[in-house]
């Protein structure tokens, strides 16, 4: 009974995890790409990874699944970051940056206009974000409202930036700059405040993003029905009338096997033709010449 209960709990947990909406976090820089110097002995790559770790914990506590483009100080290309976003299909992609320029939080979305592409045609790599431009701007609006309530200075803009422009998801770049009192992005309490705002806004975004998704394709037309029996569709066209089944040919019984020792290719016996007898010619009897004795 205990084993059965454990199995049910594990199955329920796996099902709940599978239904969790996914948020992708992209800590900028990493490895040899250190980014700007934020404070003494602190580079941008360190700050963005710290913010991503804090934000991931808050999102998971709110019921989200989280994917990070990097979890260590590793070199990660822009193409690899975008590829991860495009294969995991998150409801939101948050790109984290840090800077000493300006004040407060800066939000950036793509400069591309919204494009509704043909789903049967693959999207161009450098224009992948165009199909999500409106949703990205809507998500930026959610974040801007949330940061405004937190009394953090907030500004929004558009930009051309990789890997943001290569992502097929609602994507916003969040750049954290010092506060008005001089507190920098490396400060843990400042990072927690920014992470709390983003995690809270994801709750409302989760409820809105479903209504912004494109409608599903229409269902296929029903199959034609004759006399209450549905006709099977052919492989060439659903509307083509299936051809009548071919008659089944009953195979002829096989010939009896040849007797053992008799080859199967024995030729048919042929009656011999009558042969005319050769004429018998009598040998001549020698006659002694006259005057001789026999």
C-alpha positions in Angstrom: 0.0 0.0 0.0 2.9 2.4 0.9 4.5 1.6 -2.5 1.3 2.3 -4.3 0.9 5.6 -2.5 4.4 6.7 -3.3 3.9 5.8 -7.0 0.7 7.9 -7.1 2.5 10.9 -5.5 5.4 10.7 -7.9 3.1 10.5 -10.9 1.1 13.5 -9.6 4.3 15.5 -9.1 5.5 14.6 -12.6 2.2 15.6 -14.1 2.1 18.9 -12.2 5.7 19.7 -13.3 4.8 18.9 -16.9 1.9 21.4 -16.7 4.1 24.2 -15.2 4.6 27.2 -17.5 8.2 27.7 -18.4 10.3 30.9 -18.0 13.7 31.1 -19.6 16.3 33.2 -17.8 19.4 34.4 -19.7 22.2 35.7 -17.5 24.3 37.9 -19.9 28.0 37.4 -20.5 29.9 34.5 -18.9 33.4 32.9 -19.2 35.8 35.0 -21.1 33.1 37.6 -21.8 33.1 39.5 -18.5 31.0 42.5 -19.5 31.4 45.8 -17.7 33.0 46.3 -14.3 30.1 46.9 -11.8 32.1 47.3 -8.6 35.6 46.5 -7.3 36.3 42.9 -8.2 32.8 42.4 -9.5 32.0 42.0 -13.2 28.7 42.1 -15.0 28.8 38.3 -15.6 28.8 37.7 -11.9 25.9 40.1 -11.2 23.7 38.6 -13.9 24.3 35.1 -12.7 23.5 36.1 -9.1 20.2 37.8 -10.2 19.3 34.8 -12.3 19.8 32.4 -9.4 17.6 34.5 -7.1 14.9 35.0 -9.7 14.8 31.3 -10.5 14.2 30.4 -6.9 11.3 32.9 -6.6 9.7 31.7 -9.9 9.9 28.0 -8.8 8.3 28.9 -5.5 5.4 30.4 -7.5 4.8 27.3 -9.6 6.9 28.0 -12.7 9.4 25.8 -14.4 12.7 27.6 -15.0 15.5 27.1 -17.6 18.8 29.0 -17.5 21.0 29.5 -20.5 24.0 29.1 -18.1 24.3 28.2 -14.5 28.0 28.6 -14.1 30.7 31.0 -15.3 30.9 29.4 -18.7 31.3 30.7 -22.2 27.8 30.6 -23.9 27.3 31.9 -27.4 24.3 34.0 -28.4 23.2 31.3 -30.9 23.2 28.7 -28.1 21.1 30.9 -25.9 18.6 31.5 -28.6 18.5 27.8 -29.6 17.7 26.8 -26.0 14.8 29.3 -26.0 13.5 28.1 -29.4 13.5 24.4 -28.4 12.0 24.7 -24.9 9.0 27.1 -25.9 8.8 29.2 -22.8 6.0 31.7 -22.1 8.6 34.3 -21.3 12.3 34.9 -22.0 14.0 37.4 -19.5 17.5 38.5 -20.5 19.4 39.9 -17.5 22.0 42.6 -17.8 23.8 44.9 -15.4 25.3 48.4 -15.9 26.7 51.4 -14.0 25.2 53.8 -16.6 21.9 55.5 -15.8 19.6 54.9 -12.9 17.1 52.2 -12.0 15.8 49.5 -14.3 15.8 49.7 -18.1 13.5 47.4 -20.3 14.3 46.7 -23.9 12.3 44.9 -26.6 13.1 44.3 -30.2 13.0 47.1 -32.8 11.3 44.8 -35.3 7.7 45.3 -36.2 5.2 42.6 -35.6 5.1 40.1 -38.5 2.6 37.2 -38.8 4.6 34.7 -40.8 3.3 31.7 -42.7 3.6 28.7 -40.3 4.6 26.4 -43.2 7.7 28.6 -43.9 10.7 28.4 -41.5 11.5 31.7 -39.8 14.8 33.5 -40.7 17.2 33.3 -37.8 17.8 37.1 -37.5 14.1 37.8 -37.7 12.8 35.1 -35.4 11.6 37.6 -32.8 9.4 39.5 -35.3 6.5 37.0 -34.8 6.6 37.7 -31.1 7.1 41.5 -31.1 3.6 42.4 -29.9 3.7 39.9 -27.1 7.2 41.0 -26.1 6.0 44.6 -25.8 2.9 43.5 -23.9 5.2 41.7 -21.4 7.4 44.7 -21.1 4.3 46.7 -20.2 3.5 44.3 -17.4 7.0 44.6 -16.1 7.0 48.4 -16.3 3.7 48.6 -14.3 5.1 46.3 -11.7 8.4 48.2 -11.3 6.4 51.4 -11.2 4.5 50.1 -8.1 7.8 49.2 -6.5 8.9 52.9 -6.8 12.0 51.9 -8.7 13.0 54.2 -11.6 11.9 52.5 -14.8 12.4 53.3 -18.5 11.6 51.3 -21.6 13.0 51.3 -25.2 13.6 49.2 -28.2 16.9 47.8 -29.6 18.5 45.5 -32.1 20.3 42.9 -30.0 21.3 39.3 -30.1 20.2 36.8 -28.9 16.9 38.7 -28.2 16.2 39.1 -31.9 16.8 35.4 -32.5 14.4 34.1 -29.9 10.9 32.7 -30.7 9.2 33.7 -27.4 8.0 36.8 -25.7 11.4 38.3 -24.8 12.5 41.4 -22.7 16.0 42.4 -21.8 16.1 43.8 -18.2 19.2 46.0 -17.4 19.7 46.9 -13.8 21.6 50.1 -13.0 22.4 51.8 -9.7 19.5 53.3 -7.6 19.3 57.0 -6.9 21.0 56.5 -3.5 24.0 54.9 -5.3 23.2 51.3 -4.4 24.6 49.3 -7.3 23.4 46.1 -9.0 25.8 44.0 -7.0 23.9 44.7 -3.8 22.0 41.5 -2.7 19.0 43.4 -1.3 18.7 45.4 -4.6 18.9 42.1 -6.6 16.2 40.6 -4.4 13.9 43.6 -4.9 14.3 43.4 -8.7 13.8 39.6 -8.7 10.6 39.9 -6.6 9.1 42.4 -9.0 9.8 40.2 -12.1 8.5 37.0 -10.4 5.3 38.8 -9.3 4.7 40.2 -12.8 5.1 36.7 -14.3 2.0 35.6 -12.3 -0.2 38.1 -14.2 1.6 37.5 -17.4 0.9 33.8 -17.2 -2.9 34.5 -17.2 -2.6 36.8 -20.2 -0.2 35.1 -22.5 -2.6 32.2 -23.3 -5.1 34.7 -24.8 -2.4 36.2 -27.0 -1.4 33.0 -28.6 -2.5 32.5 -32.3 -5.6 30.4 -32.6 -5.1 26.7 -33.4 -5.6 25.5 -36.9 -9.1 24.4 -37.9 -9.9 20.7 -37.5 -9.9 18.6 -40.7 -13.2 18.2 -42.5 -15.3 15.1 -41.5 -15.1 12.0 -43.6 -18.0 11.4 -46.0 -20.6 8.9 -44.7 -22.7 6.6 -46.8 -25.4 4.3 -45.4 -24.1 5.1 -41.9 -20.6 3.8 -42.7 -17.7 6.2 -43.0 -15.7 5.8 -46.1 -12.0 5.5 -45.5 -9.9 8.3 -47.0 -7.4 7.3 -49.7 -3.8 8.3 -49.5 -4.0 10.7 -52.5 -7.0 12.8 -51.6 -9.6 12.7 -48.8 -12.4 13.4 -51.3 -11.5 10.6 -53.8 -13.9 7.7 -53.8 -12.0 4.5 -52.8 -11.7 1.9 -55.6 -13.6 -1.4 -55.4 -11.6 -4.2 -53.9 -9.9 -6.5 -56.3 -11.3 -10.0 -56.5 -9.3 -12.6 -54.6 -7.9 -15.3 -56.9 -8.0 -18.7 -55.3 -4.6 -20.4 -55.9 -4.7 -23.8 -57.8 -3.7 -26.8 -55.7 0.0 -27.7 -56.1 0.9 -30.8 -58.1 1.7 -33.9 -56.2 5.4 -34.2 -55.4 7.5 -36.5 -57.5 8.4 -39.9 -56.2 11.7 -40.2 -54.3 14.5 -40.9 -56.6 12.6 -39.6 -59.6 13.8 -36.2 -60.9 11.1 -33.7 -61.3 12.1 -33.0 -64.8 11.6 -36.6 -66.2 10.7 -36.3 -69.9 7.6 -37.8 -71.2 7.9 -41.4 -72.6 7.7 -41.5 -76.4 6.7 -44.7 -78.3 9.5 -45.8 -80.7 8.9 -45.5 -84.4 8.7 -48.8 -86.3 11.9 -49.5 -88.2 11.5 -51.2 -91.6 13.5 -54.5 -91.8 16.5 -54.5 -94.0 16.2 -56.8 -97.1 18.2 -60.0 -96.9 20.3 -60.6 -100.0 21.4 -64.3 -100.4 25.0 -64.8 -100.9 25.9 -66.4 -104.3 27.1 -70.0 -104.2 30.4 -70.4 -106.0 30.3 -72.8 -109.0 33.3 -74.8 -110.0 34.5 -74.3 -113.5 34.0 -77.1 -115.9 36.6 -79.8 -116.1 37.5 -79.5 -112.4 36.7 -81.9 -109.7 34.5 -80.8 -106.8 
